[in-house]
Amino acid sequence: MTSFSQSPLRSRCANTGQLSVAEKSWRATPCRPTRRLLPFLLLAAASLSAGELPPARLVESSLLIRTGFDSDPTAMNSTTAPTPGSEDVIYYAAGLSASVTFSGAVPAKRSLMLGYTGEIDRFDNCPSEDFAAHRLAWNGQISEGTWKFSGEGSTLFVAGSRDTLPSVSSVNANAITLWRERRRQWQNRLKFQAQTNRDKYLVRATGTLLAYDYQTRAVSGNVPFADRYDAQAAVEVGWRQSANSTWLTGVRAGHQDQAIVPLPNCEFDYSNDYQRLVVGWEGKPSSNTTAAFAAGPDFHHYTGAIDSRVFTGGRDRTSLWFEGSFSAKPCSTLTLTGKTARWVWLSSTGKSAYVDTNAEAAAAWTVTPTLTVRFSAKIHRCDYFPAVRDDWESLLGTGATLKFSSRTVLTLDYLHHVGWNGIGNVAGREFQRNVVNLGATITL
């Protein structure tokens, strides 16, 4: 299901005037790993196919054009302060994607994909939400004996406005997320994995990095953004009951870092070290269904400049984390997918953390060889601490894909997006959006 304007692919020209003292301070305290990550991503991609690199086996490219209607692109139509974008708008988008895939003489032994996606989005009568985005991505794998090494990563630059919207208590956290993804920033994702398979067991080691480097201004009265990252290493051992059933146990350890917002009363951060114990299962419950699930206790020790006046009881916190996914194909024309997750993450607005819980499901029904109908549903909760906030959102979508020709695909989607406040004695933070999207993808 198309995620419409929630996609981090959204630009207004940046102000080129001098930075204020506060802005200079803000720009001087980013999460340092994000700025130097692009060369590292490219180096890591190249290293996966070190040695003889065969000629390109597959080159793909396509053009995207899209237009649609959004009843509330900032999800702030219920706030007490009028804001740009809290009314109906028409939006337009155009994009280009290209990828090249290399593979060895035995594709299962070695492969490498490099890709680029660019997009420009414009919102009629709402220039503060205009943006452009450029994403470089790669994935690759190498097999040596019983070991398989794989990696994937992406670097996304959003060329959007440096200015944010007014900070008012009636704004839902999920509304902030919606328009935050159109602001100027760098996003970096990285994952490496090594796995060996034996007759009855497997050993898996994984390393991941998720990092955000925001380029917005910190201005009193507006929502500020705090750079943040999560770096994690994991080791898991699996016992294979059968070809279709594997039990897993292990440990994951990591660090989360949150920058301090250079504004009055914002001198706190909830950077932390954490360990997660893992118990999980993955396999095929039936011939046409695959599933995976993992869960365990999550131990966090907060190392940052916490606000001890409200974050009482010491620096240690324990919670439950979990993640799961499934994919099923009951018949040749119907595909069902779903996933869920719960974990502790750091607020992009600074001086707070929260428990992020979500669940989503989707169905795709191939009516004819040229027509596919899609349905999706998602529920998402952000339960903040030590801030008192419990914000929810739900998304219901339906759409259709029509293969107009072998090179042209048309899509039509509708999304109903609702946000609300989960704390009964606190008013506000509700919103409703309706989005209609018509798009076309042309394969070159």
Kinemage of the C-alpha trace (Angstrom):
@kinemage 1
@onewidth
@group {chain A} dominant
@subgroup {mainchain}
@vectorlist {calphas} color= white
{ca met a 1} P 0.000 0.000 0.000
{ca thr a 2} L 1.355 3.375 -0.955
{ca ser a 3} L 2.223 5.397 2.133
{ca phe a 4} L 1.471 8.697 0.383
{ca ser a 5} L 2.934 11.804 2.026
{ca gln a 6} L 4.280 9.781 4.952
{ca ser a 7} L 7.082 8.581 2.701
{ca pro a 8} L 10.412 10.266 3.514
{ca leu a 9} L 10.835 10.992 -0.193
{ca arg a 10} L 9.451 15.360 0.361
{ca ser a 11} P 11.385 20.960 -0.301
{ca arg a 12} L 11.375 24.504 0.119
{ca cys a 13} L 14.551 26.444 -0.611
{ca ala a 14} L 16.623 26.787 2.551
{ca asn a 15} L 17.258 30.215 4.014
{ca thr a 16} L 20.852 31.151 3.166
{ca gly a 17} L 21.269 33.809 5.843
{ca gln a 18} L 23.727 33.530 8.738
{ca leu a 19} L 23.021 31.093 11.570
{ca ser a 20} L 22.152 32.472 14.972
{ca val a 21} L 24.180 31.512 18.040
{ca ala a 22} L 21.566 28.924 19.018
{ca glu a 23} L 21.568 27.488 15.490
{ca lys a 24} L 25.364 27.282 15.472
{ca ser a 25} L 25.239 25.413 18.759
{ca trp a 26} L 22.556 23.128 17.367
{ca arg a 27} L 24.552 22.321 14.267
{ca ala a 28} L 27.664 21.692 16.383
{ca thr a 29} L 26.162 18.755 18.290
{ca pro a 30} L 24.962 16.198 15.716
{ca cys a 31} L 25.198 12.440 16.056
{ca arg a 32} L 28.611 12.210 14.435
{ca pro a 33} L 28.285 8.740 12.826
{ca thr a 34} L 25.659 10.034 10.374
{ca arg a 35} L 27.781 12.640 8.584
{ca arg a 36} L 30.569 10.290 7.580
{ca leu a 37} L 28.410 7.283 6.823
{ca leu a 38} L 27.940 7.648 3.051
{ca pro a 39} L 31.543 6.752 2.110
{ca phe a 40} L 31.371 3.870 4.569
{ca leu a 41} L 28.200 2.527 2.947
{ca leu a 42} L 29.770 2.592 -0.483
{ca leu a 43} L 32.967 0.985 0.813
{ca ala a 44} L 30.994 -1.746 2.546
{ca ala a 45} L 29.022 -2.425 -0.629
{ca ala a 46} L 32.184 -2.706 -2.688
{ca ser a 47} L 33.839 -5.000 -0.134
{ca leu a 48} L 30.998 -7.495 -0.435
{ca ser a 49} L 32.076 -8.143 -4.010
{ca ala a 50} L 35.815 -7.676 -3.624
{ca gly a 51} L 37.969 -9.474 -6.150
{ca glu a 52} L 36.635 -10.143 -9.629
{ca leu a 53} L 33.517 -8.074 -10.213
{ca pro a 54} L 31.596 -9.494 -13.171
{ca pro a 55} L 29.863 -7.262 -15.704
{ca ala a 56} L 26.402 -6.001 -14.871
{ca arg a 57} L 23.816 -8.713 -15.367
{ca leu a 58} L 20.738 -6.596 -14.806
{ca val a 59} L 20.060 -2.872 -15.185
{ca glu a 60} L 16.637 -1.461 -14.318
{ca ser a 61} L 15.238 2.056 -14.408
{ca ser a 62} L 11.806 3.636 -14.178
{ca leu a 63} L 9.979 6.954 -13.990
{ca leu a 64} L 7.262 7.803 -11.473
{ca ile a 65} L 4.589 10.462 -11.693
{ca arg a 66} L 1.920 10.976 -9.065
{ca thr a 67} L -0.810 13.391 -8.094
{ca gly a 68} L -3.364 13.332 -5.357
{ca phe a 69} L -5.510 15.010 -2.727
{ca asp a 70} L -4.676 15.323 0.975
{ca ser a 71} L -7.298 16.715 3.343
{ca asp a 72} L -4.688 17.597 6.002
{ca pro a 73} L -1.008 17.128 5.008
{ca thr a 74} L 0.318 18.233 8.432
{ca ala a 75} L -2.383 16.410 10.465
{ca met a 76} L -2.910 19.586 12.496
{ca asn a 77} L -6.454 20.561 11.568
{ca ser a 78} L -7.619 20.140 15.171
{ca thr a 79} L -4.981 22.393 16.773
{ca thr a 80} L -5.906 25.702 18.366
{ca ala a 81} L -3.275 27.597 16.350
{ca pro a 82} L -3.916 27.743 12.574
{ca thr a 83} L -0.990 26.288 10.631
{ca pro a 84} L -0.073 26.072 6.960
{ca gly a 85} L -1.150 22.756 5.510
{ca ser a 86} L -4.083 22.179 7.882
{ca glu a 87} L -6.513 22.315 4.969
{ca asp a 88} L -7.194 20.486 1.697
{ca val a 89} L -4.305 20.462 -0.772
{ca ile a 90} L -3.455 18.947 -4.125
{ca tyr a 91} L 0.051 17.498 -4.368
{ca tyr a 92} L 2.252 16.411 -7.256
{ca ala a 93} L 5.325 14.211 -7.431
{ca ala a 94} L 7.808 13.019 -10.020
{ca gly a 95} L 10.643 10.590 -9.518
{ca leu a 96} L 13.312 8.430 -11.079
{ca ser a 97} L 14.768 5.123 -9.916
{ca ala a 98} L 17.666 3.137 -11.316
{ca ser a 99} L 19.560 0.066 -10.159
{ca val a 100} L 22.330 -2.191 -11.372
{ca thr a 101} L 22.822 -5.756 -10.153
{ca phe a 102} L 26.068 -7.703 -10.358
{ca ser a 103} L 26.266 -11.436 -9.778
{ca gly a 104} L 28.973 -14.083 -9.844
{ca ala a 105} L 29.102 -17.212 -11.962
{ca val a 106} L 27.053 -18.875 -9.210
{ca pro a 107} L 24.471 -16.220 -8.164
{ca ala a 108} L 23.940 -17.807 -4.745
{ca lys a 109} L 27.648 -17.275 -3.984
{ca arg a 110} L 27.988 -13.585 -4.677
{ca ser a 111} L 25.747 -10.671 -5.666
{ca leu a 112} L 25.632 -6.897 -5.340
{ca met a 113} L 22.885 -4.361 -6.097
{ca leu a 114} L 23.415 -0.586 -6.228
{ca gly a 115} L 20.421 1.704 -6.614
{ca tyr a 116} L 19.312 5.325 -6.671
{ca thr a 117} L 15.847 6.791 -6.155
{ca gly a 118} L 15.045 10.485 -6.507
{ca glu a 119} L 11.742 12.263 -6.028
{ca ile a 120} L 10.373 15.808 -6.032
{ca asp a 121} L 7.081 16.563 -4.219
{ca arg a 122} L 5.095 19.786 -4.361
{ca phe a 123} L 2.037 20.758 -2.297
{ca asp a 124} L -0.322 23.299 -3.870
{ca asn a 125} L -0.739 26.410 -1.644
{ca cys a 126} L 1.460 24.806 1.026
{ca pro a 127} L 5.111 25.461 0.057
{ca ser a 128} L 6.404 24.732 3.590
{ca glu a 129} L 5.795 21.025 2.906
{ca asp a 130} L 7.552 20.888 -0.484
{ca phe a 131} L 10.650 18.709 -0.614
{ca ala a 132} L 12.973 16.606 -2.755
{ca ala a 133} L 14.653 13.365 -1.721
{ca his a 134} L 17.638 11.354 -2.920
{ca arg a 135} L 18.266 7.810 -1.731
{ca leu a 136} L 21.331 5.645 -2.416
{ca ala a 137} L 20.869 1.986 -1.505
{ca trp a 138} L 22.786 -1.264 -1.769
{ca asn a 139} L 22.558 -4.887 -0.774
{ca gly a 140} L 24.846 -7.821 -1.358
{ca gln a 141} L 25.900 -11.249 -0.217
{ca ile a 142} L 28.855 -13.656 -0.243
{ca ser a 143} L 28.851 -17.374 0.581
{ca glu a 144} L 32.005 -19.114 1.790
{ca gly a 145} L 31.670 -22.755 2.815
{ca thr a 146} L 28.870 -23.050 5.354
{ca trp a 147} L 28.893 -19.292 6.033
{ca lys a 148} L 26.723 -16.703 4.324
{ca phe a 149} L 27.616 -13.010 4.705
{ca ser a 150} L 25.058 -10.391 3.714
{ca gly a 151} L 24.620 -6.664 4.051
{ca glu a 152} L 22.290 -3.853 3.104
{ca gly a 153} L 22.195 -0.129 3.650
{ca ser a 154} L 20.839 3.196 2.460
{ca thr a 155} L 21.607 6.882 2.730
{ca leu a 156} L 18.703 9.284 2.258
{ca phe a 157} L 19.020 13.060 1.908
{ca val a 158} L 15.787 15.024 2.211
{ca ala a 159} L 16.131 18.515 0.710
{ca gly a 160} L 13.243 20.097 2.572
{ca ser a 161} L 12.554 23.169 4.632
{ca arg a 162} L 14.830 23.969 7.583
{ca asp a 163} L 11.841 25.483 9.397
{ca thr a 164} L 9.449 23.480 11.563
{ca leu a 165} L 5.858 24.086 12.676
{ca pro a 166} L 4.505 25.651 15.909
{ca ser a 167} L 4.921 23.665 19.125
{ca val a 168} L 1.474 23.317 20.694
{ca ser a 169} L 0.233 20.688 23.157
{ca ser a 170} L -2.644 19.703 20.877
{ca val a 171} L -0.311 18.254 18.194
{ca asn a 172} L -0.268 14.454 18.032
{ca ala a 173} L 3.189 12.826 17.987
{ca asn a 174} L 2.197 11.010 14.807
{ca ala a 175} L 1.353 14.331 13.158
{ca ile a 176} L 4.868 15.559 13.953
{ca thr a 177} L 6.287 12.412 12.364
{ca leu a 178} L 4.234 13.031 9.232
{ca trp a 179} L 5.665 16.450 8.407
{ca arg a 180} L 9.062 15.876 10.049
{ca glu a 181} L 9.906 13.421 7.245
{ca arg a 182} L 9.701 16.299 4.730
{ca arg a 183} L 12.211 18.494 6.583
{ca arg a 184} L 15.897 18.800 5.692
{ca gln a 185} L 17.828 15.805 7.052
{ca trp a 186} L 20.045 12.796 6.476
{ca gln a 187} L 18.847 9.284 7.276
{ca asn a 188} L 21.199 6.297 7.329
{ca arg a 189} L 20.438 2.608 7.714
{ca leu a 190} L 22.930 -0.232 7.801
{ca lys a 191} L 22.726 -3.972 8.479
{ca phe a 192} L 25.349 -6.728 8.295
{ca gln a 193} L 24.732 -10.395 8.999
{ca ala a 194} L 26.814 -13.576 9.100
{ca gln a 195} L 25.178 -16.990 9.427
{ca thr a 196} L 26.320 -20.589 9.363
{ca asn a 197} L 23.933 -23.527 9.001
{ca arg a 198} L 24.555 -27.014 10.319
{ca asp a 199} L 22.329 -30.070 10.310
{ca lys a 200} L 20.652 -29.319 13.626
{ca tyr a 201} L 21.647 -25.773 14.516
{ca leu a 202} L 22.602 -22.352 13.162
{ca val a 203} L 24.660 -19.429 14.468
{ca arg a 204} L 23.812 -15.876 13.416
{ca ala a 205} L 25.630 -12.600 14.143
{ca thr a 206} L 24.044 -9.267 13.199
{ca gly a 207} L 25.011 -5.601 13.384
{ca thr a 208} L 22.640 -2.700 12.649
{ca leu a 209} L 22.679 1.099 12.658
{ca leu a 210} L 19.766 3.542 12.354
{ca ala a 211} L 20.799 7.227 12.396
{ca tyr a 212} L 19.081 10.587 11.824
{ca asp a 213} L 20.938 13.859 11.297
{ca tyr a 214} L 18.405 16.719 11.195
{ca gln a 215} L 19.282 19.973 9.437
{ca thr a 216} L 16.399 22.076 10.806
{ca arg a 217} L 16.612 25.278 12.872
{ca ala a 218} L 16.012 25.258 16.633
{ca val a 219} L 13.667 28.223 17.186
{ca ser a 220} L 11.691 28.992 20.348
{ca gly a 221} L 7.993 28.387 19.783
{ca asn a 222} L 8.542 25.761 17.075
{ca val a 223} L 9.052 22.007 17.387
{ca pro a 224} L 12.824 21.287 17.509
{ca phe a 225} L 14.414 18.066 16.284
{ca ala a 226} L 17.197 16.232 18.118
{ca asp a 227} L 19.668 14.058 16.200
{ca arg a 228} L 19.495 10.407 17.302
{ca tyr a 229} L 20.841 6.986 16.481
{ca asp a 230} L 20.536 3.346 17.514
{ca ala a 231} L 23.508 0.963 17.061
{ca gln a 232} L 23.117 -2.727 17.889
{ca ala a 233} L 25.060 -6.009 17.779
{ca ala a 234} L 23.441 -9.420 18.244
{ca val a 235} L 24.392 -13.090 18.473
{ca glu a 236} L 21.747 -15.810 18.199
{ca val a 237} L 21.874 -19.613 18.201
{ca gly a 238} L 19.128 -21.656 16.601
{ca trp a 239} L 18.046 -25.271 17.061
{ca arg a 240} L 16.414 -26.778 13.996
{ca gln a 241} L 13.544 -29.088 14.960
{ca ser a 242} L 12.799 -29.799 11.306
{ca ala a 243} L 13.289 -28.265 7.885
{ca asn a 244} L 10.325 -25.971 8.635
{ca ser a 245} L 10.869 -25.125 12.316
{ca thr a 246} L 13.757 -23.410 14.115
{ca trp a 247} L 13.886 -22.161 17.724
{ca leu a 248} L 16.251 -19.282 18.530
{ca thr a 249} L 17.859 -17.815 21.627
{ca gly a 250} L 20.478 -15.106 22.031
{ca val a 251} L 21.318 -11.619 23.191
{ca arg a 252} L 21.292 -8.172 21.603
{ca ala a 253} L 23.267 -5.226 22.961
{ca gly a 254} L 23.255 -1.648 21.767
{ca his a 255} L 23.429 2.066 22.405
{ca gln a 256} L 20.927 4.825 21.672
{ca asp a 257} L 22.106 8.444 21.469
{ca gln a 258} L 19.947 11.574 21.612
{ca ala a 259} L 21.289 15.105 21.086
{ca ile a 260} L 20.323 17.945 23.435
{ca val a 261} L 18.076 20.641 21.995
{ca pro a 262} L 19.730 24.090 22.458
{ca leu a 263} L 16.609 25.823 23.791
{ca pro a 264} L 15.560 26.857 27.326
{ca asn a 265} L 14.231 24.013 29.518
{ca cys a 266} L 15.447 21.396 27.005
{ca glu a 267} L 18.788 20.523 28.585
{ca phe a 268} L 18.002 16.796 28.932
{ca asp a 269} L 18.621 13.683 26.868
{ca tyr a 270} L 17.816 10.008 27.309
{ca ser a 271} L 20.828 8.375 25.684
{ca asn a 272} L 21.154 4.822 26.970
{ca asp a 273} L 22.868 1.434 26.775
{ca tyr a 274} L 20.623 -1.610 26.473
{ca gln a 275} L 20.610 -5.417 26.397
{ca arg a 276} L 17.821 -7.602 25.062
{ca leu a 277} L 17.415 -11.307 25.709
{ca val a 278} L 15.983 -13.180 22.737
{ca val a 279} L 13.689 -16.168 22.507
{ca gly a 280} L 12.154 -16.752 19.102
{ca trp a 281} L 10.875 -19.089 16.435
{ca glu a 282} L 10.921 -18.984 12.647
{ca gly a 283} L 9.739 -21.392 9.983
{ca lys a 284} L 6.805 -22.508 7.859
{ca pro a 285} L 3.616 -23.454 9.739
{ca ser a 286} L 2.266 -24.732 6.404
{ca ser a 287} L 3.508 -25.113 2.854
{ca asn a 288} L 2.216 -21.690 1.843
{ca thr a 289} L 2.977 -19.724 5.038
{ca thr a 290} L 6.202 -18.399 6.566
{ca ala a 291} L 6.406 -16.748 9.985
{ca ala a 292} L 8.915 -15.451 12.522
{ca phe a 293} L 8.584 -14.151 16.066
{ca ala a 294} L 11.025 -13.065 18.781
{ca ala a 295} L 10.547 -11.477 22.206
{ca gly a 296} L 12.188 -10.964 25.588
{ca pro a 297} L 13.029 -8.501 28.360
{ca asp a 298} L 14.655 -5.202 27.388
{ca phe a 299} L 17.095 -3.717 29.953
{ca his a 300} L 17.986 -0.017 29.517
{ca his a 301} L 20.500 2.002 31.542
{ca tyr a 302} L 20.062 5.728 30.830
{ca thr a 303} L 23.448 7.450 30.604
{ca gly a 304} L 22.266 10.859 29.391
{ca ala a 305} L 21.472 14.103 31.208
{ca ile a 306} L 18.132 12.842 32.516
{ca asp a 307} L 15.674 15.058 34.377
{ca ser a 308} L 15.750 13.431 37.827
{ca arg a 309} L 12.766 15.526 38.943
{ca val a 310} L 10.407 13.483 36.770
{ca phe a 311} L 12.534 10.437 35.842
{ca thr a 312} L 12.476 9.002 39.346
{ca gly a 313} L 13.549 5.579 40.591
{ca gly a 314} L 17.068 5.527 39.141
{ca arg a 315} L 18.546 5.184 35.670
{ca asp a 316} L 17.537 1.568 34.986
{ca arg a 317} L 14.314 0.536 33.243
{ca thr a 318} L 13.044 -2.882 32.095
{ca ser a 319} L 10.317 -3.475 29.531
{ca leu a 320} L 9.128 -6.094 27.038
{ca trp a 321} L 10.177 -5.991 23.392
{ca phe a 322} L 8.944 -8.165 20.535
{ca glu a 323} L 8.913 -8.408 16.754
{ca gly a 324} L 7.122 -10.709 14.340
{ca ser a 325} L 6.147 -11.179 10.726
{ca phe a 326} L 4.227 -13.551 8.491
{ca ser a 327} L 3.503 -14.119 4.821
{ca ala a 328} L 0.845 -16.450 3.442
{ca lys a 329} L -0.489 -17.368 0.029
{ca pro a 330} L -3.760 -19.255 0.564
{ca cys a 331} L -4.233 -19.494 -3.202
{ca ser a 332} L -2.399 -18.402 -6.344
{ca thr a 333} L -4.301 -15.091 -6.513
{ca leu a 334} L -4.203 -13.998 -2.848
{ca thr a 335} L -1.204 -12.884 -0.751
{ca leu a 336} L -1.431 -11.972 2.942
{ca thr a 337} L 1.343 -10.267 4.915
{ca gly a 338} L 1.725 -8.782 8.366
{ca lys a 339} L 4.233 -7.601 10.944
{ca thr a 340} L 4.382 -6.272 14.480
{ca ala a 341} L 7.018 -4.746 16.752
{ca arg a 342} L 7.474 -3.178 20.192
{ca trp a 343} L 10.668 -1.416 21.275
{ca val a 344} L 12.012 1.599 23.155
{ca trp a 345} L 13.173 4.515 20.992
{ca leu a 346} L 14.203 8.145 21.498
{ca ser a 347} L 11.957 11.075 20.701
{ca ser a 348} L 13.011 13.172 17.706
{ca thr a 349} L 11.769 16.242 19.585
{ca gly a 350} L 14.327 15.660 22.365
{ca lys a 351} L 14.323 15.237 26.177
{ca ser a 352} L 12.160 12.128 26.149
{ca ala a 353} L 11.971 8.458 25.150
{ca tyr a 354} L 8.967 6.310 24.308
{ca val a 355} L 7.721 2.772 23.796
{ca asp a 356} L 6.874 2.319 20.118
{ca thr a 357} L 4.287 -0.404 19.384
{ca asn a 358} L 2.792 -1.162 15.994
{ca ala a 359} L 0.968 -3.880 14.080
{ca glu a 360} L -0.021 -3.957 10.431
{ca ala a 361} L -1.495 -6.336 7.878
{ca ala a 362} L -2.019 -6.248 4.114
{ca ala a 363} L -3.747 -8.304 1.428
{ca ala a 364} L -3.187 -8.323 -2.325
{ca trp a 365} L -5.711 -10.044 -4.591
{ca thr a 366} L -4.834 -10.621 -8.238
{ca val a 367} L -8.238 -10.322 -9.904
{ca thr a 368} L -6.856 -10.730 -13.421
{ca pro a 369} L -3.311 -10.904 -14.820
{ca thr a 370} L -3.470 -7.118 -15.287
{ca leu a 371} L -5.468 -6.032 -12.201
{ca thr a 372} L -4.498 -6.349 -8.517
{ca val a 373} L -6.580 -5.030 -5.607
{ca arg a 374} L -4.888 -4.171 -2.292
{ca phe a 375} L -6.047 -3.648 1.292
{ca ser a 376} L -4.053 -2.612 4.369
{ca ala a 377} L -4.532 -1.742 8.034
{ca lys a 378} L -2.143 -0.428 10.697
{ca ile a 379} L -2.331 0.563 14.362
{ca his a 380} L 0.519 2.465 16.035
{ca arg a 381} L 1.073 3.671 19.604
{ca cys a 382} L 3.704 6.077 21.040
{ca asp a 383} L 3.777 5.860 24.855
{ca tyr a 384} L 6.222 8.533 26.101
{ca phe a 385} L 8.293 8.767 29.290
{ca pro a 386} L 9.058 10.722 31.377
{ca ala a 387} L 6.774 13.014 29.357
{ca val a 388} L 3.095 12.210 29.897
{ca arg a 389} L 1.934 11.385 26.372
{ca asp a 390} L 0.152 8.416 24.859
{ca asp a 391} L -0.573 9.092 21.186
{ca trp a 392} L -2.164 6.657 18.735
{ca glu a 393} L -2.836 6.449 15.026
{ca ser a 394} L -4.665 4.059 12.713
{ca leu a 395} L -4.397 3.794 8.949
{ca leu a 396} L -6.849 2.005 6.659
{ca gly a 397} L -6.060 1.828 2.968
{ca thr a 398} L -7.315 0.319 -0.231
{ca gly a 399} L -6.002 0.526 -3.757
{ca ala a 400} L -5.661 -1.058 -7.152
{ca thr a 401} L -2.802 -1.651 -9.571
{ca leu a 402} L -3.462 -1.890 -13.304
{ca lys a 403} L -0.794 -3.153 -15.701
{ca phe a 404} L -1.678 -0.912 -18.597
{ca ser a 405} L 1.119 -2.414 -20.702
{ca ser a 406} L 4.320 -4.395 -20.185
{ca arg a 407} L 6.108 -1.143 -19.263
{ca thr a 408} L 3.350 1.004 -17.732
{ca val a 409} L 1.637 0.431 -14.382
{ca leu a 410} L -1.149 2.643 -13.031
{ca thr a 411} L -2.081 2.826 -9.325
{ca leu a 412} L -5.046 4.299 -7.486
{ca asp a 413} L -5.038 4.415 -3.663
{ca tyr a 414} L -7.183 5.750 -0.840
{ca leu a 415} L -5.987 6.191 2.770
{ca his a 416} L -8.003 7.046 5.893
{ca his a 417} L -5.629 8.225 8.652
{ca val a 418} L -6.835 8.912 12.207
{ca gly a 419} L -4.862 10.063 15.265
{ca trp a 420} L -5.988 10.378 18.867
{ca asn a 421} L -4.837 10.801 22.460
{ca gly a 422} L -4.811 7.770 24.773
{ca ile a 423} L -4.864 9.762 28.021
{ca gly a 424} L -8.482 10.290 29.000
{ca asn a 425} L -8.130 13.450 31.112
{ca val a 426} L -6.031 15.351 28.538
{ca ala a 427} L -7.874 17.040 25.701
{ca gly a 428} L -6.740 17.391 22.106
{ca arg a 429} L -4.303 15.750 19.703
{ca glu a 430} L -6.990 14.210 17.472
{ca phe a 431} L -6.837 14.442 13.686
{ca gln a 432} L -8.315 12.846 10.589
{ca arg a 433} L -6.850 12.736 7.094
{ca asn a 434} L -8.198 11.412 3.823
{ca val a 435} L -5.720 10.930 1.008
{ca val a 436} L -6.326 9.945 -2.598
{ca asn a 437} L -3.380 9.114 -4.819
{ca leu a 438} L -3.168 8.444 -8.584
{ca gly a 439} L 0.197 7.356 -9.939
{ca ala a 440} L 1.939 5.845 -12.920
{ca thr a 441} L 5.258 3.990 -13.145
{ca ile a 442} L 6.955 3.676 -16.531
{ca thr a 443} L 9.751 1.157 -16.959
{ca leu a 444} L 12.465 2.476 -19.264
